[in-house]
């Protein structure tokens, strides 16, 4: 699904991604792991086209998309839930969701209803402003907005951050169900190890902007955790 080869990225004079090469297999639930400041969010933003990569390749479904605009990547089937959710706090829940339809060239009539079925709480709060929702409800809204695109790949950056435990569990259940029922490929940045071990099928580790390890989640050893993930 995603093939990244020799990707390099800079912030000013700071080299943040160093020849990163990694893959996200079709149908997988891949967790991108690493301590804070290791380049995880930067890599996601490069995949989405929100920041430019200086060199390398980003392949999606066999096409090099590095020179595609972010909206073109969304239209191709990449849904993105950013860290901090980034909903429109002054817009209603319904308006936030409809914003997610703009990137989709064809808009199935039942797209919104499918989101309401997935997240019934959103249908109950259609007229409420996004900024008035709890953190968990805002996260559901952000995921629902991304799912309106009917993505082939769903990218989530720290989906459990600041969320109450019951909603964290529901998000895990949702990702497992969507993957099993629709074949949705999932790429997650998540530092909560129990969530990653429960939800992910695969892992990739970034350390100081370099891809240093990867494999099936069952192969994530205690030594890897100590060496690359423990603070």
C-alpha positions in Angstrom: 0.0 0.0 0.0 2.7 2.5 1.1 6.3 2.1 0.0 8.8 4.8 1.2 12.3 4.7 -0.2 15.3 6.9 0.9 13.1 9.7 2.1 14.9 12.8 3.4 13.3 15.9 4.9 14.7 19.1 6.5 13.3 21.8 8.8 15.5 24.8 7.9 19.0 23.5 8.5 17.9 20.6 10.6 17.9 17.2 8.9 14.8 15.4 10.4 14.3 12.3 8.2 17.4 10.4 7.1 17.0 8.0 4.1 13.9 6.5 5.6 12.8 3.4 3.8 9.8 1.4 5.1 6.6 -0.2 3.9 2.9 -0.4 5.1 1.5 -3.6 3.6 -2.0 -3.6 2.1 -4.5 -4.7 4.7 -2.2 -4.2 7.6 -2.6 -2.3 10.8 0.9 -0.8 11.1 2.1 1.2 14.2 4.8 3.7 13.7 6.7 4.0 17.0 9.5 6.0 18.6 10.2 8.4 21.3 9.1 12.1 21.0 10.9 14.1 18.4 12.1 11.1 16.4 10.3 12.2 13.2 7.0 10.2 13.3 4.6 13.1 12.8 7.0 14.6 10.2 6.9 11.3 8.2 3.1 11.3 8.3 2.9 14.8 7.1 5.3 13.9 4.2 3.0 11.0 3.3 0.0 13.4 3.3 1.9 16.1 1.3 1.5 18.7 4.1 5.3 19.2 4.2 7.7 18.6 1.3 10.3 15.8 1.2 13.6 16.9 -0.2 14.4 13.5 -1.9 13.2 10.0 -2.0 10.0 8.3 -3.1 6.5 7.9 -1.5 4.6 5.1 -3.3 0.9 4.6 -2.8 -0.9 1.8 -4.6 2.0 1.6 -6.9 2.2 5.3 -7.9 4.8 7.8 -6.7 2.8 10.5 -5.1 5.6 12.7 -3.7 4.7 15.5 -6.1 1.0 15.3 -5.6 -0.8 18.0 -3.6 -2.3 17.0 -0.3 -5.9 17.3 -1.6 -5.0 15.0 -4.5 -3.6 12.4 -2.1 -6.9 12.6 -0.1 -8.9 12.1 -3.3 -6.8 9.0 -4.1 -7.9 7.4 -0.9 -5.7 8.5 2.0 -7.6 9.6 5.1 -5.8 11.5 7.8 -6.5 12.2 11.5 -3.9 14.6 12.7 -2.4 14.9 16.2 -4.7 17.2 18.2 -7.6 16.4 15.9 -7.7 19.8 14.3 -11.5 20.1 14.0 -13.1 23.4 13.4 -14.1 24.5 16.9 -16.6 27.2 15.7 -18.4 24.9 13.2 -21.1 22.4 14.2 -20.5 18.7 14.1 -22.5 18.4 10.8 -20.5 21.3 9.2 -17.2 19.7 10.3 -18.3 16.4 8.7 -19.4 18.0 5.5 -15.9 19.7 5.2 -14.6 16.2 4.9 -16.6 15.6 1.8 -14.9 18.3 -0.3 -11.9 16.2 -1.1 -14.1 13.4 -2.5 -15.0 13.7 -6.2 -17.9 11.3 -5.9 -20.1 11.6 -2.8 -22.2 8.5 -1.9 -25.6 9.6 -0.6 -25.3 7.4 2.5 -21.8 8.5 3.5 -22.9 10.6 6.4 -25.4 8.0 7.6 -22.5 5.4 7.7 -20.5 7.8 9.9 -23.6 8.3 12.2 -24.0 4.5 12.4 -20.3 4.2 13.4 -20.5 7.1 15.9 -24.1 7.5 17.1 -23.1 10.2 19.5 -22.3 12.5 16.5 -25.8 12.2 15.2 -27.1 13.3 18.6 -24.9 16.4 18.5 -25.2 17.6 14.9 -26.0 21.2 16.0 -23.3 21.4 18.7 -20.1 23.3 17.9 -17.0 21.1 17.6 -15.2 23.1 20.3 -18.0 22.2 22.8 -17.4 18.4 22.5 -15.3 16.4 24.9 -11.8 15.2 23.8 -13.2 11.7 23.0 -16.1 13.1 21.0 -13.8 15.4 19.1 -11.6 12.4 18.2 -14.6 10.5 17.0 -15.6 13.5 14.9 -12.1 13.7 13.4 -12.1 10.0 12.6 -15.6 10.2 11.1 -14.5 13.1 8.9 -11.7 11.0 7.6 -13.9 8.0 7.0 -16.2 10.1 4.8 -13.6 9.8 2.1 -14.0 6.0 2.1 -10.2 5.8 2.3 -8.1 2.8 1.3 -5.5 4.0 3.9 -6.4 5.6 7.2 -3.6 7.5 9.0 -4.0 8.4 12.6 -1.4 10.5 14.6 -1.7 9.8 18.4 -5.4 8.9 18.4 -5.3 8.0 22.1 -3.8 11.3 23.3 -5.9 13.0 25.9 -8.8 10.5 25.5 -10.6 8.7 28.3 -9.9 5.0 28.5 -13.3 3.8 27.4 -13.1 5.8 24.2 -9.5 4.6 23.6 -10.9 1.0 23.8 -13.7 1.9 21.4 -11.3 3.4 18.9 -9.2 0.2 19.0 -12.4 -1.9 18.5 -13.3 0.4 15.5 -10.0 0.0 13.8 -9.9 -3.7 14.2 -13.5 -4.0 12.9 -12.9 -1.7 9.8 -9.7 -3.6 9.0 -11.5 -7.0 9.3 -14.7 -6.1 7.5 -13.5 -3.7 4.8 -9.8 -4.4 4.4 -9.0 -0.9 5.4 -5.2 -0.4 5.8 -4.3 1.5 8.9 -1.1 3.5 9.8 -1.0 4.7 13.4 1.4 6.7 15.4 0.9 5.6 19.0 3.1 5.6 22.1 0.7 3.6 24.3 2.3 0.2 24.1 -0.8 -1.8 25.3 -2.9 -0.2 22.6 -0.3 -0.8 20.0 0.1 -4.5 20.9 -3.7 -4.9 20.9 -4.5 -3.1 17.6 -1.5 -3.3 15.4 -0.5 -6.2 13.2 2.9 -4.7 12.3 5.3 -2.1 13.7 8.0 0.2 12.4 10.4 2.2 14.7 11.9 5.6 14.0 14.9 6.7 16.0 16.5 10.1 15.4 14.8 10.3 12.0 16.0 6.9 10.8 14.0 3.7 10.3 15.7 1.2 12.7 13.4 -1.8 13.2 10.2 -3.3 12.0 8.2 -6.5 11.7 5.1 -8.3 13.0 3.9 -6.8 16.3 4.5 -10.2 17.9 8.2 -9.6 17.1 8.4 -6.4 19.1 10.7 -7.5 21.9 11.3 -6.1 25.4 14.8 -5.3 24.3 13.5 -3.2 21.4 11.1 -1.4 23.7 14.0 -0.6 26.2 16.4 0.5 23.5 14.1 2.6 21.3 10.9 3.4 23.1 11.4 3.7 26.9 11.9 7.2 28.1 
